[in-house]
């Protein structure tokens, strides 16, 4: 019963649960955006390497 009282006791408990859920969701979004940024940087590095090789052949 004590556990059920914790879930239904007060509205402040729901506020804490909601806050924790929002923090977790925002953290996952930040991780996803960092992953996407790193993959874009890898693509840019490959592209710049190709351009460098092309410029070396032109010289």
MODELLER restraints for C-alpha pairs under 7 A, 6 or more apart:
rsr = mdl.restraints
at = mdl.atoms
rsr.add(forms.Gaussian(group=physical.xy_distance, feature=features.Distance(at['CA:7:A'], at['CA:13:A']), mean=6.96, stdev=0.5))
